[in-house]
Amino acid sequence: MSKNTFLFVLLTINTFLSNAQTNVSGGIYQNATWSLAGSPYIVNGPVVVFPGKTLNIEPGVEIRINNQTSSNIYIETRGTINCVGTDALPIKIHAMYDTMNNVAWQGFVCTSTQGGVLNADRFQISNAYFPFSYETGLPNYNYTNCTFKRCFQAVTVGESVNLSNCQFIDNEVGVYGWANFTINDCLFKENTTSIYAYASVLTMTNSDFIDNQIGLSFVSNIFDSMYIADCQFLNNGLALNYPNKGKVENCLFTDNATAIQSAYKCEIVNNEFLYNELAIQASVNADIHNNQINNNMGAVLIENVSNVQDSPTIYDNEICGNINFAVNNNTNMNYSLLSNCFCDLDSAGIEAMIIDGYDDITKGLINYQIYDSSCTVLLGTVLKYGPGAGINELAFEVSFENPVNTELSLLSEMEFTSIQVTDLSGKSIIFKSTGANHFDVSTLPAGYYVLTAVDQQIVRKNFVKL
C-alpha cells in the first residue's frame, strides 16, 4: 500500500469515527444500553421504555434532542432508566436547535403507575421544560455534581431534596417545591428565580447566587427551621426574600437591588452588606446584630411591624458610609438602637442618616449612640424618648450608696433592668436586676470599679467594692 493510499484510508476511518452517531426514537421493548461507543445519540422523536425493560445510559454519553421540527420530544420510562454519570464523565443532554429556549423539549418522564423507575445523577441537562418529571414524586431527590441549564423548572420537590455541588444556570425556576431542602456548595446564576420554597426545613451552606432576578424566596412561614451560612449573594434583583424562623450568618451580600427583604422572626448575624440598593428590610421580631452594613444606598429599613411586642432588635452592627439612610423607621413605634456604630463623630452627621419622627411625624423616634471611627470607643448617647430623653452627653445621672458590699442599689423611682460595671483593667461585666433596682455584685472581688452603663445609657460613677 502506498503512503498516499494509507493516509487516505486513515483519514476516512477518522472521519467516520468523528461523525459516529446513533439515531433513536420510538419504543424500547428489550433491555438496551446507550453506550459511550455509540454516542452521541440523536433523539428524533419521543422514546418510551416499556414495562419490565431497562435502558442503561453509560457515563459520558451525549444525548442530542433533534427538536428542529417539534418541541414535543420526551424520553419516557414505564420500565427503568438509569441515567447516572460520574464526576469525570457526566451524561450530557441538550437540544440541537433553538438552544437558548427553556422549553425546546419536554424532558424525561417517569410513569410511576406503570412501574416506571428513573434514576438520574451526575448529568448536564439543558433546554427541557421539566428535566425529570415524576408522575409520583420521589420521597427524596439526590443530585450531586449536576448541571441544569436553560430549563423551565429544573427541580420540582415533593418531600425532600439534597443538592451537592450542583449548578443552576439561566433557568426560569431552579428549584421549586415543598418540605425539606439541603443545599451545599451549589451555584445559582442568571435564573429568573433560583429557589422558590415552601419549606419545612432548609439548610444551605457554601452556595453562590449571582446575577439572578430572585435568589432564594420563601413563599410562606417555615414550619420548622432555616439555616443559611457561608453563602454569597452577588448582583441579584432580590437576593433573599422572607427569611424566617432561623439564622442567616457569615454571608456576603453585594450589589443586590435588595439584599434581604422581610426578615421575619430570624437572626441575621455576622454578615457583610456592601453596595446594595437596600441592605435589610427588618420586620417582625428580626434579630439583627454583629453585621457590617456599609456603603449601601439604604442600610436598614424597619417596616411591616404593627405592635411593640413584634419589634425587631438591631444592635452591635457597623452601619457606615451609606448614601440615602443608615436607618429608616417606617413604623410609628420608637426604637432604641444603642450599641450600633455609625462611624461618625458628630450627632448631626448621624442624625442626617436616620429617618424617624424628627423627619416625619407619622414615624417613631430612634435612640442611638456615637462611637469613634474605629467603632470601639463610645463618645455619647442621643436619647429622643424614654428616661433621659433630650440628653446628648456622656453622663446619665444615677445615685447609689458607696462603698458597695454584695448589692448595688440604684436610688431612683425609675426601674432599671441591667447595669454595666468596669474594672480598672477595662473588663466590663453586665449584671441583671434582682428586682426593685437591686443588683447582686457579690461575685466582684474587692477593689475599685466604675459603673459605666445603666440600661445601655452611659454613666460614669466610681465606687469601691468591699
Phi, psi and omega in degrees: 000131181288161180299320182293321178295318179299316180296323179295316179296316179298317179296321180295317179295315180298320180295319179296316181294320183291336181259007181299135177200162181235124179271133181223150171184165176087202187272148172248109188254353176230159176304138185217157176230128168267105189267161177297327180295329181269002183283146005277155175260123181263113181268106186267352179192178180304144177241135180231124171269121187276161185306139178082357181251158185231133170249117174260127177252118187285153175305140178089351180293142174251129178246119181252125181270115180277086184261026184298322183250348182205143173263000183269048177254135180214164174239108187254145172237124167254354172249242181227133169240127173251107181242073187235114177269198174234171179299322181278331184231076176290153173277133185247127181229125182201161176285153178270332184231157179053051190285356174269359184271139178265007173226040182288336172209173190274328183106188175277143180233128178251111181269090189293327184293344177253017177091013183294137176228130181229112177253124183217134176193157178052064182224170171231114185236140184223156166069014184264144176297300169234106186306316180224106184251122182251126177301317172244117185300150178284151175294333179208131175256124178242118177232127179233132178053047179248152176235128174245118185228129178052051172252160181286305176224103193294307182230129176246120187257133176257320181229312187204146176219142177232112182247127180226122176056042178258159178236134177237111189232123171058039174266156172295310173226130178282297182229130181225136172150201193241162163080240197255127182237127172234117188227121181225135172058042181250158177242130174239115188222130171062029175272153172294308170226122182284307180225129180236099197242130163258085196263140162272313176221135172226126173235123182221130179223152171051042180240151185242136176240114188228127171061032175267152170293314174229130179278268179246124181235121172271124187276334183213180178297135176288134184288318186246283187204161178225138175218120179233122185215146171058040178250161175239135177237107189235121170060042175262157173295303174232114186283306186221117184250128171059049172294134184207153176055051178178210187222141170238118184218152174058036179250159176246127177240113185224134171062028175269152172296307171231124181283300178233124178249133174058057172294118192228116177049046178218162181258126177246108191218138174059039176254164177239129180240118183225134168060029174270153174293320171223127182280301186220129166261108184270125182239212191301122173054028173290141180245101190245111184207155176058036175255158169256113186239082193234145171061034172263166172292310173231138185267286185237122176250118178267121191204159175061039175240127187251346177213160187299323182298337182264008186296140173289155173249131186227112187204156176057031175259155169259115186235086194228148171069018180280154193272302186272318177199151171272315176221132175239111180273096182264035173230173178262015180256156179271148179225138175257105184256044178292154179076007168269142181257129180252004174058034177227132183279352187240131179297331180295321178294319178292317181302325180293338182258003177248124179255111182213205183297340174292335181260332185210118187292349176280351183260157174279175183262162181230124169274148179205172179236159183250125177242164174285177186293341177274354181062026179245335184250119179280127182255337182178172181227136176247114181249118179260345178209166178084188181302130179080013181305140181094348180275133176226074183204180186277346187240132172244122191283123170222162178223155179197163180286136184225128011284170184248138177263256181262347185223132173259122183243118179282135181263092183203148175284338175282151178258130180246155185251337183208153173227156174242127181243135182239133178271181186289344176275354181096000178284131182248144180229136178263133175241136178266149181294139172268002179122142176055041177064025175259137182229122182281110180246025184295340180283347179286132172295157177300140179158192181262136182220168176232126170282112189254344179202146173231117185050047179067007176263134191286133173226168175220089181230116177279147174206165178250129175264122181279000000 
